Amino acid sequence: MTKILIIGAGRSTVSLIDYLLKNSLVYDWKITVADVDIKLAQEKIANHPNGKAISFDIKNEEKRRLIIIEHDFIISMLPAFMHADVARDCVEFGKHMATASYVSADMKALDNEAKKKNTILLNECGLDPGIDHASAMKLIDEIKHQGGEVLSFKSYCGGLVAPESNDNPWGYKFSWNPRNVVLAGQGTAQYLHEGQLKFIPYNRLYTQSDIVEMDGYGKFDAYANRDSISYIEAYGLENIKTMVRGTLRQYGYCKAWNVFVKLGLTDDSSKITHANKLTYTSLLGSFLPPASGNLKERLKNFMGDAWDAEIEKQMEYLELFSDKKIKMQEGTPAQLLQALLEEKWKLMPNDKDMIVMQHQFEYTLPGKSIQKLNSSLVVIGKDEQHTGMALTVGLPLAITVKNFLTKQFNLTGVQIPTKKEIYLPLLKELEEYKIIFTEKVIQ
């Protein structure tokens, strides 16, 4: 019997837990779901005979270590900054571990010790990162097998709202951690463009977006992720000229979000006390320079040429000009903004989310001119619980854990799904769930 521990039972874990519980009957697994909110864990287990829900506080070191040592494979669905303590415990006790998060410096530092313990630390095995790595590497390896060379690789992904549920001018509703959305892009984005290293600081990120078109779904804004450079080596593309990884939003989102960036409303470093005595209108006004006129006029003048009628509609939808009261007693500007957006961008019971991903390749083949290929994915969720986001984050992780436990591959140390023994069976099984890329040659 194999004992699997899943730490965290948030909105992205539905498909992960469902898949592992279903397969537990075939492979004789026992699944423990641990969360600080035991009701959340119990809901996910749904009285399954091979499932157990427990209350779990990651900060309780003694209990954490006792629970980890009782299990064989640990899946951490905690916020990324909490993985390190779990990973250190796993390596110490010789337990396998998997996450959907980026490989951190703390995780990377455990690579040698994990290999000595014959333990795998599987990371970046969700949607983005995860499915993006697997699908990109399949095409990269195929191009190399034909004697070709990749000259340019651009990869974009976004968790959005499905067209049939798109009823607000932002074209966005939360299908994953709202805090991550509000703080997205902070830092400096770096990528490679025609052989030159490029940087975009946060204050310019949403003004330097590109346009990506998806057949049947129209245009999307695309802005650069923080780090595209480190994946040049991971993908084996040392001679590449252009390398960009980015995030997709509905067309028109970036120029409106830039208003919040320019004002300072996405700042998460300083707290505003007595916030509940303010309205969102007065909060907005307090971030504007002193000037005459009503708030809308002042904001319009502040933004200058970066303001238009569509942005005005987006701000009005959030009730920023209507003296809507702030409910939080205190919080950073980012937290106060998040509270408002969680109310206005909420997925309703019959709403569906949408995952969009596109890889854009330019490459050479022997005896041929430069080839261009787009590989695109669209996944629509079922409802506000069984989202496309939960499916595409949880399922790749669950499938890869199953493949490891059933000895379809045998790797140790820190791994991401860029190796054939991981990505080929993963992509094959994802097709059974209609997670399929469509390839299009660009003339």
Secondary structure, 3 states (H helix, E strand, C coil): CEEEEEECCCCCCHHHHHHHHHHHHHHCEEEEEEECCHHHHHHHHCCCCCEEEEECCCCCHHHHHHHHHCCCEEEECCCHHHHHHHHHHHHHHCCEEEECCCCCHHHHCCHHHHHHCCCEEECCCECCCEHHHHHHHHHHHHHHHCCCEEEEEEEEEEEEECHHHCCCCCCCCCCCCHHHHHCCCCCEEEEEECCEEEEEEHHHHCCCCEEEEECCCEEEEEEECCECCHHHHHCCCCCCCEEEEEEEEECCHHHHHHHHHHHCCCCCCCCECCHHHCEHHHHHHHCCCCCCCCHHHHHHHHHHHHCCHHHHHHHHHCCCCCCCECCCCCECHHHHHHHHHHHHCCCCCCCCEEEEEEEEEEEECCCCCCEEEEEEEEEECCCCCCCHHHHHHHHHHHHHHHHHHCCCCCCCEEECCCCHHHHHHHHHHHHCCCCCCEEEECC
